[in-house]
């Protein structure tokens, strides 16, 4: 059968596509890949990064070595200063988007200095209080915050942390400002909460679930669209009448801006294969962390999402005057 001329003309282009991709990749990756965790060792970002790295190396054919660099600026700075060749990557959380407004001076641009490769995880936030906090439900907690304001202490895990951002939403919903106490991480904040010296904390379920389950803190709401399977008795913030307190602690995978597109696609494909693995999904479930939908794992979605998240948090941070130098 004689093929139409337009199909014959298209055939060389179809054959050339894999060759062009291979040319862009070269022998990538030919050596180990460094994956920076923008968080303290043992923290949730570090934990998620190590879970991903453990599987992703198999799909790249090279080891993926985790380097934990604490601080919301130092880790991203280290990556953007590296050569854009796909050998130095970053996993960072929601603080990536907030940092664009939170810090008056950054040594890089968000989102311009980064090549988003796909979302890695989503975790709901939990609103928790000290044991014996005098309320019957989330509405009661918010009423006390509205009336008592600065008399209540609200913990955060540092400027730009998920706890910091959720705390801003909580105060915004209450129309009041509590006395904010900044801790270097979630662990000391929860310790003070359990001791009764802190009244309120909003942090990801990954961190709070052990203390909620054994009754050492009280849980009043989760920030997800639906109740969590691991905490079915705790209502969503929308159910409780506060739909504005809605967020997830998402993590994303990044390369430096300027990384060749074929390498970006190779890394994104490896991430998507990694997120399909049952072992990873089981570890996520233990941490009350969700695997992002297939759409959210893509480069195209992540690029749009990062821009949208920067825009979302800008007015929240500006209204609170919550800046860092």
Buried (B, 14 or more C-beta within 10 A) or exposed (E): EEEEEEEEEEEEEEEEEEEEEEEBBEEBBEEEBBBBBBBBEEBBBBBBBBBBBBBBBBBBEBBBEBBBBBBBBEBBBBBBEBEBBBBBBBBBBBBBBBBBBBBEEBEBEBBEBBBBBBBBBBBBBBBBBBEEBEBEEBBBBBEBBEEEBEEBBBBBBBBBBBBBBBBBBBBBBBEBBBEBBBBEBBBEBBBBBBEEEBBBBBBBBBBBBEBBEEEBBBBBBBBBEEBBEBBEEBBBBBBBBBEEBBBBBBBBBBBBBEBBEBBBBBBBBBBBBBBEBEEBBEBBEEBBBBBBEEEBBBBEBBBEBBBEBBEBBBEBBEEBEBEBE
